[in-house]
């Protein structure tokens, strides 16, 4: 039943959705883990996408599924920077995004990211004005092939890929992550649970 649901679904399916569709008392998680093992090393794999599961083409065969298409919508530099800030600092407020970028964020930039299904509204902060926060979605994780936000590349990987300058950050003798950054990231990721 779990395999059939996965094959029939275009979007990742949560464990709760499996339980809603399957007979009472059925446990989806053990079946999903068994399916994941069964499909290892084959043309498709069962993967976890946030709190949901999906069947995807094996990464080494992805080239077979590519086709040339016209890209109708490219992200602007502002949208790319905003998306990166939300991904690495979530949950984050508009004011925090602006502080990190050093310029104001237009409403259209965040609207575009939400329309694409990559950014969602998070909980309101318990601070004066109760500002709304922004966080990434499972659609973002699915698009970029991530299981969770913790799978985002770190500073060392980004530098190795040539996406950041290779010189150390100010006050960072080893050229690695700034002290306390991992702890800050872990803390902020833990705050992204949806409102009850």
C-alpha positions in Angstrom: 0.0 0.0 0.0 2.8 2.4 0.9 4.6 1.7 -2.4 1.4 2.2 -4.4 0.7 5.6 -2.6 4.3 6.7 -3.3 4.1 5.8 -7.0 0.7 7.5 -7.5 1.7 10.8 -5.8 3.5 13.6 -7.6 4.3 15.3 -4.3 6.1 13.9 -1.2 3.7 12.2 1.1 3.8 12.6 4.9 3.4 9.7 7.3 0.2 11.3 8.5 -1.2 11.2 5.0 -0.2 7.5 4.7 -2.0 6.7 7.9 -5.1 8.6 6.7 -5.3 6.6 3.5 -4.3 3.2 4.9 -6.5 0.8 7.0 -6.7 1.6 10.8 -3.7 0.2 12.7 -1.3 0.2 9.7 2.2 1.5 10.3 3.7 3.3 7.4 7.2 4.1 8.8 8.5 0.5 9.0 7.2 -0.1 5.5 8.9 3.1 4.2 12.2 2.0 5.7 11.9 -1.5 4.2 11.1 0.1 0.8 14.1 2.4 1.1 16.4 -0.6 1.6 14.7 -2.6 -1.2 15.3 0.2 -3.7 18.9 0.9 -2.8 21.2 0.7 -5.8 18.3 0.7 -8.3 17.1 3.2 -10.8 14.8 4.9 -8.3 15.1 5.4 -4.6 12.7 6.1 -1.7 13.9 9.3 -0.1 12.9 11.4 2.9 12.0 15.0 2.2 11.6 16.8 5.5 8.7 15.0 7.2 7.5 13.4 4.0 8.6 10.6 1.6 8.9 10.4 -2.1 10.2 8.2 -4.9 12.9 9.9 -6.9 15.3 9.0 -9.8 18.7 7.8 -8.5 21.1 10.7 -8.6 23.6 8.9 -10.9 20.8 8.4 -13.5 19.4 12.0 -13.3 21.0 12.8 -16.7 18.5 10.5 -18.4 15.5 12.6 -17.1 16.9 16.0 -18.2 15.5 17.8 -21.2 16.1 21.2 -22.6 13.3 23.6 -21.6 12.9 27.4 -21.7 13.4 28.9 -18.3 10.5 31.3 -18.0 11.3 32.6 -14.5 14.8 33.2 -13.1 15.4 34.4 -9.6 16.8 37.9 -9.3 19.9 38.4 -7.3 17.8 39.9 -4.5 15.5 36.8 -4.5 18.6 34.5 -4.5 20.2 36.4 -1.6 16.9 36.5 0.3 16.3 32.7 -0.2 19.8 32.0 1.0 19.3 34.1 4.1 16.0 32.4 4.9 17.5 29.0 4.4 20.5 29.5 6.6 19.0 31.7 9.3 15.4 30.4 9.6 13.1 31.4 11.2 14.0 35.0 10.2 12.1 38.2 10.2 12.1 40.8 7.3 14.1 43.2 9.5 16.8 40.5 10.1 16.9 39.7 6.3 17.4 43.4 5.6 20.1 43.7 8.3 22.0 40.8 6.8 21.7 42.0 3.2 22.3 45.6 4.1 19.4 46.8 1.9 15.6 46.7 2.2 13.7 43.7 0.9 10.9 44.5 -1.5 7.6 42.8 -0.8 7.6 41.3 -4.3 10.8 39.4 -3.5 9.3 37.5 -0.6 6.0 37.1 -2.5 7.8 35.5 -5.4 9.6 33.0 -3.2 6.3 32.2 -1.5 4.5 31.8 -4.8 7.2 29.3 -5.9 6.5 27.3 -2.8 10.1 27.7 -1.4 9.4 30.1 1.5 6.5 30.1 4.0 5.3 32.3 6.8 6.5 31.0 10.2 5.5 31.8 13.7 5.4 35.4 15.1 8.3 36.4 17.3 7.5 37.1 20.9 9.1 40.5 20.7 7.6 44.0 20.4 5.5 44.3 17.3 5.3 40.5 17.1 7.0 40.4 13.6 6.2 37.4 11.4 9.1 35.1 10.5 9.9 33.3 7.3 11.2 29.7 6.8 11.8 27.3 3.9 9.3 24.7 2.8 9.4 21.0 2.0 9.1 22.2 -1.7 12.4 24.0 -1.2 14.0 20.8 0.3 12.6 18.7 -2.5 13.8 21.0 -5.3 17.3 21.1 -4.0 17.5 17.4 -3.0 17.8 18.0 0.7 16.3 15.9 3.5 16.4 18.8 6.0 17.8 22.3 6.3 20.8 20.7 8.2 21.9 19.3 4.8 22.7 22.7 3.4 26.4 23.1 2.6 28.5 24.7 5.2 31.1 27.4 4.7 33.9 25.0 3.9 31.9 23.2 1.2 30.8 26.6 -0.3 34.4 27.8 -0.4 35.6 24.5 -1.9 33.0 24.8 -4.6 34.3 28.4 -5.4 31.0 30.0 -4.3 32.7 32.1 -1.5 36.0 33.8 -1.2 38.6 31.4 0.1 40.2 33.8 2.5 39.2 33.5 6.1 36.5 35.7 7.6 37.6 38.5 9.9 38.6 37.1 13.2 38.6 33.6 11.9 42.1 32.3 11.9 41.3 28.7 10.8 39.1 29.7 7.8 36.3 27.5 9.1 32.9 28.4 10.5 32.7 31.2 13.0 32.6 30.0 16.6 29.1 29.3 17.8 27.6 29.4 14.2 26.7 25.7 14.3 25.0 26.1 17.6 23.1 29.2 16.4 22.0 27.3 13.3 20.9 24.3 15.4 18.9 26.6 17.7 17.1 28.4 14.9 16.3 25.2 13.0 14.6 23.8 16.1 12.3 26.8 16.1 10.7 26.0 12.7 8.0 23.7 14.0 4.6 24.7 12.6 2.1 26.4 14.9 -0.1 24.0 16.9 
